């Protein structure tokens, strides 16, 4: 056996010594909320498309989503904001009857509708899967449902999704 050393290899491997892993005890990747835009609808008159929002509003949206992904959705269900004590994330269950939006046909009927509060009247509308489906496999794909994913459906700049809620 030779005493040959490879400085380039050793330097390369040194860079991996301090990396973290998803398996580290301190890693919370699985608890963080996730946002999915595959159900997004932009053709309803009550809502908007991304192109309809100016740069500052889009930057605010992305910063809020970044902030919301730091914790599980359950954290935001309990987080209060403003004088009225409204929740940052509210779950309504079924699609509200007092809405200026129309229920899109491509949304699963099991969806639990809700909203994230982005600003005074600005909301991010979407749904989660029911808690009882969490960690159960989909019949076809066998991938697991995750109650910690928020599926974004509408941008609601003017608080038109759930009209009886206080702004």
Buried (B, 14 or more C-beta within 10 A) or exposed (E): EEEEEEEEEEEEEEEEEEEEEEEEEEEEEEEBBEBEEEBBBEEBEBBBEEEEBEEEBBEBBEEBBEEBBEBBBBBBEEBEEEEEEBBBBBEBEEBBEEBBBEBBEEBEEEBBBBBBBBEEEBBBBBBBBBEEBEEEEEEEEEEEBBBBBBBBBBBBBEBBBBBEBEB
